[in-house]
Each structure stands twice: as C-alpha cells, then as structure tokens.
Amino acid sequence: MTASRRTGTTDWHTSARRCRHVTTIVALALMATACSDEAPDAGPSTGSLDTPSSDGGGEITVPDGFEVSVLADGFEGPTQIADGGDGSLVVAQLNGGESDASGQVLRVPIADPDERVVLFDNLAKPTGVVQVGDEVWVMEQRRLSRGPTTGAELIVEQDDLPFNGRSEGTLSIDPDERVLYDTSGSIDGTEAAAGSGALWAIESGGEPQRIASGFKHAYARTYDADGTLWETEVSDGSYDGEPAPDELVGVAAGDDFGWPQCIGDGTPVELYGGTAERCESAPPSHALFEPGATPTSVAVAPWDPDVLLVALWNQGEVVAIDRTATELPVEPTTFLTGIDNPQHLLVLGDRLLLTDFSGGSILEISATG
C-alpha cells in the first residue's frame, strides 16, 4: 500500500521526490537498490499496521520478518525521545505551533504511557532532549539548558546560539557522557557565520568544545559499535541555482565538511568561492538523499550492527544503509513507509522506537525472526 505524503510545515519543510517501495528485503546487509522515479509499488509485508495519519489514514509497512506496533500516542508534534532509565522515556514535543513557545518535555513510563508527567514546559520549539545521569538536557530553538530528572527549572548552558533561522536539531551523548549538539549554519558573505555550522560537545557547567565544522545542519547523530560517529546533514537551500542533496557522513574530530563552499559529495559552490581543491579535502558522503529529504535521525539497527537506519522526514520513510560499504556513496534501501513525517529513532535493547511527528505517536519496531 502506498504511504501518503504531506509537505512539512515545521523545521524542515520542502517537497521531496518519491521513492519506489521495496517489495521484499531478504537481508538488510545486502542493501539492494530501491529508489527510482517510478510510481510506488509496495509488495506484501508481514509487518504492517493500520494507523491514523495527518490525512485520515494509511498503512505502515516494514519488510517481512519485522513487526510494528503503537507504544504510546496522544502526543502533539513529538520530536526527540530519549531513554529515561527506570523503564521510562523522556519525550520532547512542540505541543502547539512552531512559534507558540508551548513546547514540553515529558516523562513517559513505558509500562503505562498514560501516566506521563510534564517535566518542563513553555519551551521554544524543543527539538532535542537527552538524559545524562541525574540531569535532562533540552535543546530549544537556539538555547541549550539542563534540569533535574524530576523536573522544575531549567539552567541555561548556552543561549542565543548561532543558527539557520529554524532550529539546532537533536542532542546526543558521546562515550565520555558529554552532550553533543549542533549549531546550524548561516552564511556571512561567503563563509559560515561565526560559530555556526558546527558540532559541539559540552559537560555540565563546562565550556563547549568544537568537534567538527562545515555543516549546514548536522541535525542528528549516533555511534556504532566501533565508535564511529555518524551524522545526518540537512543541506537545504540553493547553491549555484541548484538544490543540494542531504547526506549521511562519518565524522572524526577536527573534520571540516566544507559548507558553504562545498555541498553533497564534494561539489564546489562557485557562488561561495568553492574550488575542487577545497572540496577534495572534505570527508566523503557515506550516503546521499534527495534534496529536501530531511534526515532527522540515524540509529544502528538493533538486529544488525552493520545497518544504519535513517528517518527521512519529508519523504515519509525510514531507509537502511550498509555502514561497512566501501563503494561510496551507498544507495539507501527503503525499510519503513506509511508515516507522513518519521522524526526520531531510539534503540532500546532489541527494539527500535520511532516518533511519528504528524500522527502524535511513538511506534515500536522489532524483528520477529
């Protein structure tokens, strides 16, 4: 069944080309090619779920050998979810319009999701949340704060952060339990504005340290079992009159990905003084996505450590990518369809959780084999 599509109206709106659904995936590690310009053609799936969506209904499909269910619903624009420990989730939601400053962070017991409590409210577009020890960190539109896991007042760590006019994306935790965050890119002349377009690490009460630079919007990230940091790049905008593809990249400390002089897999932007020499020094794209696809999350598949799953917000699907591939960029394979705006992926043990932004729910995907 073909998933419905809707152009987003929040932090990541643009239209995206549709991809043909995969009729079957024998083994995700094989990463069969799945995209074309043809009309969607979805085959049978043992893991399907009829669920309400923003336009009145649809069917969520996953490959044979997987199943999907609703873990919790009744949210309003859920963005990032994090492991809250003790059998709970910490959930950020817009709780209104993009500019309403009515956002919330909730604690949601997994065993009884209706017993959720509000930890923090009246937030300006919260897109990021993580729990580190006895603190919850929250990324609002351009402000990073932390507060106790029981709720109360937030302590502002970073305010008036440079950004792209929309948001700073999600939060992550590195192996040293530092919080990773992005300052999304804006342009000053032919360069990234001071402090923007970078990935940072910070500890409670400490000073931020720059990890990497040269991004338009390094929206989301994860670590694999080998310690490699994977980052999604939202490259919205026009460059020399053409839109740029979105990306998945591997990141090492000190990397410079070249934006705005370079976009995509090392393509120079003449308008901003980009050259082939400049862009050849940038790390390669591990995978490319259609312009406007908007990758808002990446996670290692709990059933296969060699597979990365990426949520494409505007394309309404989750795709699978072989992280071990050496011929780059890798062609993504469709894994899940049928959600207007899949937002954030979280691995809990052998389960994968996914926030459905438009449907206001948290879904659970698991392997049945």
PLY file of the C-alpha trace (Angstrom):
ply
format ascii 1.0
element vertex 369
property float x
property float y
property float z
element edge 368
property int vertex1
property int vertex2
end_header
0.00 0.00 0.00
1.33 3.43 -0.87
2.05 5.78 2.01
0.53 9.24 1.90
2.78 12.27 1.56
2.48 15.74 3.03
4.82 18.71 2.82
6.11 19.58 6.29
5.27 22.93 7.85
7.72 22.97 10.73
11.51 22.99 10.90
12.17 21.05 7.73
9.59 21.99 5.05
10.33 21.38 1.37
9.00 18.90 -1.13
10.78 15.63 -1.90
10.82 13.15 -4.77
9.07 9.88 -4.01
10.88 6.54 -3.89
9.66 3.16 -5.05
8.90 0.85 -2.13
10.90 -2.36 -1.82
8.77 -5.43 -2.34
10.98 -7.57 -0.16
14.25 -7.34 1.70
15.88 -10.73 2.02
18.77 -9.43 4.11
19.33 -5.82 5.09
23.08 -6.26 4.90
22.82 -6.82 1.15
21.37 -3.31 0.77
19.53 -3.79 -2.54
18.93 -0.67 -4.62
15.41 0.67 -4.11
14.94 4.21 -5.46
13.64 5.34 -8.83
11.38 7.94 -10.40
8.61 5.40 -11.00
5.36 5.27 -9.04
5.49 3.43 -5.67
4.92 -0.30 -5.87
4.65 -1.87 -2.43
4.61 -5.63 -2.12
3.20 -7.74 0.69
4.60 -7.28 4.18
4.04 -9.34 7.28
4.76 -6.30 9.42
2.05 -3.78 8.59
-0.06 -1.57 10.82
-3.19 0.39 10.02
-2.78 3.66 11.83
-4.28 7.16 11.63
-2.13 9.77 9.96
-2.45 13.50 9.36
-4.66 13.00 6.29
-7.00 10.43 7.76
-5.40 7.03 7.43
-2.69 4.85 5.97
-0.73 1.67 6.40
2.74 1.50 7.87
4.78 -1.18 6.15
8.03 -2.89 7.12
9.79 -5.86 5.49
8.96 -9.49 6.10
10.44 -10.57 9.43
9.56 -7.34 11.23
6.50 -6.01 13.03
5.38 -2.57 14.11
3.04 -1.53 16.94
1.98 1.64 18.75
3.82 2.01 22.04
2.23 5.31 23.08
0.09 8.00 21.46
-1.66 11.28 22.25
1.40 13.48 21.70
1.43 16.77 19.79
4.37 17.07 17.47
6.77 14.70 19.25
10.38 15.35 18.26
13.24 13.59 20.05
12.83 10.74 22.55
15.50 9.52 24.97
16.00 6.67 27.40
14.91 7.98 30.79
16.07 4.93 32.74
13.88 3.01 35.20
11.59 1.93 32.37
10.67 5.42 31.17
11.15 7.63 28.13
11.88 11.35 28.06
9.89 12.90 25.22
10.11 16.39 23.72
7.08 17.72 21.86
6.12 21.03 20.25
2.70 20.92 21.93
1.40 23.52 19.51
2.61 25.58 16.57
6.23 26.07 15.67
6.31 29.62 17.07
3.95 29.17 20.03
6.66 28.61 22.69
4.36 25.99 24.20
6.74 23.05 23.93
7.14 20.44 26.64
9.42 17.70 27.88
7.56 14.72 29.34
8.49 11.64 31.32
6.54 8.68 29.96
6.50 5.29 31.75
6.80 2.60 29.08
4.57 0.19 31.01
1.83 2.80 31.46
2.27 5.63 28.91
-0.89 7.41 30.02
0.77 8.18 33.36
3.08 10.72 31.72
4.16 13.82 33.61
5.38 17.21 32.38
8.97 17.93 33.42
9.45 21.25 31.63
7.02 23.41 29.67
6.65 26.74 27.85
9.63 25.80 25.70
10.52 27.44 22.39
10.37 24.64 19.83
12.19 21.83 21.66
13.81 19.55 19.07
16.38 17.84 21.30
16.38 16.00 24.63
18.71 13.54 26.39
19.16 12.32 29.94
22.68 12.22 31.38
22.94 10.94 34.94
20.59 12.96 37.12
20.05 15.70 34.54
17.85 16.16 31.49
19.29 18.34 28.72
16.96 20.24 26.39
17.67 21.94 23.07
15.16 24.62 22.23
15.18 26.74 19.08
18.60 28.24 19.88
19.07 27.60 23.60
20.65 24.63 25.41
19.56 24.01 29.01
19.64 21.31 31.68
17.49 20.47 34.67
16.81 17.72 37.21
15.27 14.47 36.04
12.28 15.19 38.30
11.54 18.48 36.55
11.47 22.08 37.88
13.51 24.98 36.49
15.99 24.68 33.63
19.50 26.08 33.93
20.61 27.73 30.69
24.01 26.49 29.49
24.13 28.21 26.07
21.81 30.96 24.84
21.43 32.92 21.60
23.27 30.21 19.72
24.01 30.92 16.04
21.53 29.02 13.89
19.87 28.74 10.49
16.73 30.63 11.50
14.78 27.47 12.33
16.38 25.19 14.95
19.51 23.43 16.21
18.27 19.83 15.85
18.75 16.96 18.29
21.04 16.12 21.22
23.28 13.08 21.70
25.66 11.64 24.30
29.25 10.72 23.45
31.25 7.88 25.10
32.56 10.37 27.70
28.96 11.33 28.60
29.34 14.77 27.07
26.31 16.24 25.31
26.71 16.72 21.56
24.78 19.47 19.82
24.73 21.29 16.51
24.78 24.99 15.71
23.07 25.06 12.34
24.66 27.05 9.55
24.01 30.57 8.37
26.10 32.49 5.85
28.09 35.68 6.38
29.38 36.80 2.99
30.90 33.65 1.51
31.63 31.92 4.81
29.67 30.25 7.57
28.73 32.83 10.19
30.91 32.76 13.30
30.10 29.77 15.50
27.53 28.32 13.10
27.61 25.14 11.03
29.47 23.17 13.68
29.18 20.17 16.01
29.97 20.73 19.69
30.47 18.77 22.92
29.77 20.13 26.40
29.72 18.93 30.00
27.51 20.24 32.79
28.86 23.65 33.77
31.73 23.42 31.26
32.74 25.22 28.09
31.73 23.84 24.67
34.39 22.19 22.53
34.14 22.18 18.73
34.19 18.63 17.32
33.74 19.26 13.59
32.65 22.04 11.23
31.44 22.77 7.71
27.83 21.64 8.09
24.60 23.34 7.01
22.60 21.48 9.64
24.13 18.45 11.37
20.70 17.51 12.66
21.18 14.08 14.27
23.90 11.52 15.12
24.74 8.13 16.62
27.75 5.99 17.46
28.21 2.46 16.11
29.84 -0.47 17.93
33.25 0.50 16.54
33.00 4.00 17.99
32.41 5.77 14.66
30.21 8.86 14.91
27.57 9.05 12.15
25.87 12.36 11.40
22.98 13.41 9.20
23.31 16.63 7.22
20.28 18.69 6.14
21.64 20.77 3.25
18.52 22.78 2.41
18.99 25.81 0.22
20.04 26.71 -3.31
23.68 26.57 -4.40
24.65 27.97 -7.80
20.94 27.76 -8.61
20.53 24.08 -7.68
19.31 22.33 -4.52
21.81 20.28 -2.55
21.35 16.63 -1.59
21.07 15.70 2.08
23.74 13.37 3.48
24.90 10.76 5.95
28.56 11.16 6.89
31.08 9.59 9.25
32.69 12.19 11.50
36.13 12.31 13.11
37.34 15.04 15.47
38.60 18.06 13.51
36.76 17.24 10.27
35.70 20.15 8.05
32.93 19.24 5.61
33.32 22.46 3.65
29.89 24.11 3.75
29.03 26.56 2.21
31.90 26.28 -0.28
31.18 22.56 -0.74
27.93 20.59 -0.80
26.96 16.97 -1.27
29.82 14.62 -2.05
32.47 17.30 -2.56
30.69 19.52 -5.10
32.20 23.05 -5.20
29.83 26.04 -4.92
31.14 28.81 -7.16
28.93 31.46 -5.51
30.76 30.99 -2.20
34.24 30.55 -3.60
34.30 26.76 -3.61
37.05 25.01 -5.55
37.79 21.39 -6.42
40.91 21.53 -4.26
38.95 22.84 -1.28
36.21 20.24 -1.62
38.52 17.27 -2.21
39.79 17.70 1.35
36.29 17.29 2.81
35.30 13.80 4.06
33.17 11.82 1.59
29.43 11.30 1.81
28.62 7.81 3.04
25.10 8.14 1.57
23.20 10.83 -0.30
19.47 11.55 -0.14
17.19 13.54 -2.43
17.22 17.32 -1.90
14.66 18.09 0.77
14.50 14.51 2.10
15.46 15.91 5.53
17.19 13.17 7.57
16.14 13.93 11.15
17.56 10.81 12.84
20.04 7.96 12.48
20.38 4.79 14.57
22.18 1.46 14.39
19.64 -1.29 13.71
19.32 -3.38 16.90
19.04 -6.55 14.78
22.15 -5.87 12.65
25.13 -3.75 13.83
26.21 -3.21 10.22
22.98 -1.45 9.23
22.25 2.22 9.84
18.62 3.36 9.77
17.82 6.95 8.80
14.46 8.73 9.18
13.68 10.92 6.14
11.15 13.43 7.44
9.86 14.84 4.17
9.98 11.57 2.23
7.89 9.80 4.86
10.14 6.78 5.19
12.96 5.14 7.11
15.81 3.82 4.97
18.57 1.30 5.64
22.25 1.85 4.78
25.20 -0.53 4.95
27.71 1.16 7.25
30.54 -1.17 6.17
30.32 -0.39 2.44
33.48 0.92 0.81
31.99 1.97 -2.54
30.55 5.37 -1.71
28.06 6.90 -1.67
25.85 3.96 -0.63
22.39 3.64 -2.18
19.73 3.61 0.60
17.17 0.81 0.79
13.60 1.51 1.91
12.82 -0.07 5.27
9.62 1.56 6.59
6.92 3.59 4.83
3.46 4.90 5.65
4.22 7.75 8.07
3.96 11.32 6.86
6.86 12.56 8.99
9.03 9.99 10.81
11.03 12.05 13.27
13.38 10.31 15.70
14.80 6.80 16.14
15.80 5.34 19.52
17.21 1.88 20.18
16.14 0.23 23.45
17.66 -3.23 23.72
16.40 -5.25 20.75
13.63 -2.76 19.94
13.59 0.30 17.72
11.33 3.19 18.70
10.21 5.86 16.24
8.35 9.12 16.82
5.57 9.83 14.34
5.52 13.64 14.33
2.26 14.08 12.40
0.43 11.14 13.96
1.47 12.09 17.51
2.65 8.63 18.49
5.68 6.53 19.39
5.97 3.31 17.39
7.89 0.15 18.24
9.57 -1.90 15.51
11.03 -5.32 16.27
12.34 -8.34 14.42
10.10 -11.44 14.54
12.64 -13.97 13.35
0 1
1 2
2 3
3 4
4 5
5 6
6 7
7 8
8 9
9 10
10 11
11 12
12 13
13 14
14 15
15 16
16 17
17 18
18 19
19 20
20 21
21 22
22 23
23 24
24 25
25 26
26 27
27 28
28 29
29 30
30 31
31 32
32 33
33 34
34 35
35 36
36 37
37 38
38 39
39 40
40 41
41 42
42 43
43 44
44 45
45 46
46 47
47 48
48 49
49 50
50 51
51 52
52 53
53 54
54 55
55 56
56 57
57 58
58 59
59 60
60 61
61 62
62 63
63 64
64 65
65 66
66 67
67 68
68 69
69 70
70 71
71 72
72 73
73 74
74 75
75 76
76 77
77 78
78 79
79 80
80 81
81 82
82 83
83 84
84 85
85 86
86 87
87 88
88 89
89 90
90 91
91 92
92 93
93 94
94 95
95 96
96 97
97 98
98 99
99 100
100 101
101 102
102 103
103 104
104 105
105 106
106 107
107 108
108 109
109 110
110 111
111 112
112 113
113 114
114 115
115 116
116 117
117 118
118 119
119 120
120 121
121 122
122 123
123 124
124 125
125 126
126 127
127 128
128 129
129 130
130 131
131 132
132 133
133 134
134 135
135 136
136 137
137 138
138 139
139 140
140 141
141 142
142 143
143 144
144 145
145 146
146 147
147 148
148 149
149 150
150 151
151 152
152 153
153 154
154 155
155 156
156 157
157 158
158 159
159 160
160 161
161 162
162 163
163 164
164 165
165 166
166 167
167 168
168 169
169 170
170 171
171 172
172 173
173 174
174 175
175 176
176 177
177 178
178 179
179 180
180 181
181 182
182 183
183 184
184 185
185 186
186 187
187 188
188 189
189 190
190 191
191 192
192 193
193 194
194 195
195 196
196 197
197 198
198 199
199 200
200 201
201 202
202 203
203 204
204 205
205 206
206 207
207 208
208 209
209 210
210 211
211 212
212 213
213 214
214 215
215 216
216 217
217 218
218 219
219 220
220 221
221 222
222 223
223 224
224 225
225 226
226 227
227 228
228 229
229 230
230 231
231 232
232 233
233 234
234 235
235 236
236 237
237 238
238 239
239 240
240 241
241 242
242 243
243 244
244 245
245 246
246 247
247 248
248 249
249 250
250 251
251 252
252 253
253 254
254 255
255 256
256 257
257 258
258 259
259 260
260 261
261 262
262 263
263 264
264 265
265 266
266 267
267 268
268 269
269 270
270 271
271 272
272 273
273 274
274 275
275 276
276 277
277 278
278 279
279 280
280 281
281 282
282 283
283 284
284 285
285 286
286 287
287 288
288 289
289 290
290 291
291 292
292 293
293 294
294 295
295 296
296 297
297 298
298 299
299 300
300 301
301 302
302 303
303 304
304 305
305 306
306 307
307 308
308 309
309 310
310 311
311 312
312 313
313 314
314 315
315 316
316 317
317 318
318 319
319 320
320 321
321 322
322 323
323 324
324 325
325 326
326 327
327 328
328 329
329 330
330 331
331 332
332 333
333 334
334 335
335 336
336 337
337 338
338 339
339 340
340 341
341 342
342 343
343 344
344 345
345 346
346 347
347 348
348 349
349 350
350 351
351 352
352 353
353 354
354 355
355 356
356 357
357 358
358 359
359 360
360 361
361 362
362 363
363 364
364 365
365 366
366 367
367 368
